[in-house]
Amino acid sequence: MKKSIFLKRLLSVSLAAIVSLHLLTSCGNGEKNTQDETSGYTIDNIREYVVGVDEKVELEDGSKRAIINFDNAATTPALQPVSDEVEAQMKMYGSIGRGFSKKSDYSTDLYNNTRSKVLQFVGADEENYTCFYVNNTTDGLNKLASALITDEKDVVLCTRMEHHANDLSWRERCKVIYAEIDKQGRVDYKSLEKMLKKNKVKYVAVTAASNVTGYVTDAHRVAKLAHKYGAKIIVDGAQIVAHRKFSMIGETPEENIDFFVFSAHKMYSPYGGGAVVGLTSVLNKHMPEFYGGGIVTIVTDQEQNYKNAPASYEAGSPNYPGVVGLGKAIDILQEVGFDAISEHEQKLNRKLIDGILKMDNAVVYGDTEDISDRVGVVTFNLTDVNSYHLAAKLSDYGVATRRGAFCAHTYVWRLLGVPDEQAKEYVECGDAGVPGMIRVSFGIYNTEEEVDEFLSILDKAHGECLKEMEIMPYRPGL
Ligand SMILES: Cc1ncc(COP(=O)(O)O)c(C=O)c1O
């Protein structure tokens, strides 16, 4: 009797496995699932696949044109194959990790298998590292900080270059000290080591690339220093993932990165996904202050037992489209290739920087000669006009940039040479806005022709701002 029940169960389990394998392969070969296709995406043809790149918008003067999108550091447009993939996978969507259905099994497998893809993308091995999903970099850094900081006296070493996401997440939870920047605005590694020597630092939190100057931090050098002084390293990868190959593994074990955080919407998958990759042994010792379903083995009247990472970091129903889009975006970026992306960006950076510097009263922030360690982010001012006025004019002509301090206030005040008190005064007086600069940030699809057109629009917009000085007068730093 017992034996026949056992055999029946075995048969039904095997059948279930065969059916789900069939569903997996049939969807894998479906028209819209581009996972297995050899698609041929390159730096030269990728523009054809950018959603909305030719969409015309109405400008101030009533004319219509496709905008020049130079605001890719904020967010990137979707790639068509990413968006197709998200749509295709909706056919097989079921609840993740909770349901009893073939669709649920399929979705859960795809969701979990994408973790391996993310690990491979950042060079991390499955033996030592775990990937958990988040909504974006801000969410990831806050989750990580709420898990890792166990005492408000813990010391975190940041740099003055950080985006607020990698500064305030720590500031609000523990003591934060800062490594300074050097004269050109790069991380000052000597100042960083001095801080490590002088303080008992638990974590070093640095950006992989700046959203203000595009400088790429030597994260492996920082890792080596952090480990030498007994700290662990967290790297904010928001601005690197769509620009340069990043590996968490260094040339020696001391150079390995312990935690890496990034957003999918900055890599052509604006569906709300992101990921944290971190040391499994450390993640399993902690939990974020974020509780709910999916993270427990059992809850009784008196107690609750939590699962290990990644589940313990993913309370609640997950963002499946975000994960599907992220996986597809990784495939495409890897196919286009980071060498080609970086080479292309360097060309655009060079052309843009040289073009701006030819203009009257131009300041380009950061090193304008050696640009080899800068991703496609260029910030500047034309110092005889108000940068807010100028950015608004550019927008009127159909160019998307960003103007301000880019959620990196302490860095921008330093680059502008504006003291804190003056910055505060501007903000408090209300009508002036924050001191700032204009940022151009490139995506893989931007072209040299767009840079040429931008430069001629900039010249025109500048002339108009000078004529309309009474509308928005120039003030130092604005
Ligand atoms: C360097 C850096 N870190 C963190 C963030 C925050 O990213 P998100 O808005 O996706 O959370 C940004 C966003 O611009 C960034 O540039």
The ligand as an SDF file (V2000), in Angstrom:
LIG
                    3D

 16 16  0  0  0  0  0  0  0  0999 V2000
   25.9680   57.4930   -8.2670 C   0  0  0  0  0  0  0  0  0  0  0  0
   24.5220   57.2880   -7.9650 C   0  0  0  0  0  0  0  0  0  0  0  0
   24.1810   56.5700   -6.8980 N   0  0  0  0  0  0  0  0  0  0  0  0
   22.9070   56.3340   -6.5780 C   0  0  0  0  0  0  0  0  0  0  0  0
   21.8830   56.8430   -7.3480 C   0  0  0  0  0  0  0  0  0  0  0  0
   20.4710   56.5550   -6.9800 C   0  0  0  0  0  0  0  0  0  0  0  0
   19.9090   55.7350   -7.9440 O   0  0  0  0  0  0  0  0  0  0  0  0
   18.3560   55.4250   -7.9500 P   0  0  0  0  0  0  0  0  0  0  0  0
   17.6710   56.7430   -8.1560 O   0  0  0  0  0  0  0  0  0  0  0  0
   18.1800   54.4940   -9.0680 O   0  0  0  0  0  0  0  0  0  0  0  0
   18.0270   54.8390   -6.6310 O   0  0  0  0  0  0  0  0  0  0  0  0
   22.1780   57.6100   -8.4720 C   0  0  0  0  0  0  0  0  0  0  0  0
   21.1110   58.1950   -9.2900 C   0  0  0  0  0  0  0  0  0  0  0  0
   21.3030   59.0670  -10.0890 O   0  0  0  0  0  0  0  0  0  0  0  0
   23.5420   57.8210   -8.7880 C   0  0  0  0  0  0  0  0  0  0  0  0
   23.8870   58.5200   -9.8690 O   0  0  0  0  0  0  0  0  0  0  0  0
  1  2  1  0
  2  3  1  0
  2 15  2  0
  3  4  2  0
  4  5  1  0
  5  6  1  0
  5 12  2  0
  6  7  1  0
  7  8  1  0
  8  9  2  0
  8 10  1  0
  8 11  1  0
 12 13  1  0
 12 15  1  0
 13 14  2  0
 15 16  1  0
M  END
$$$$
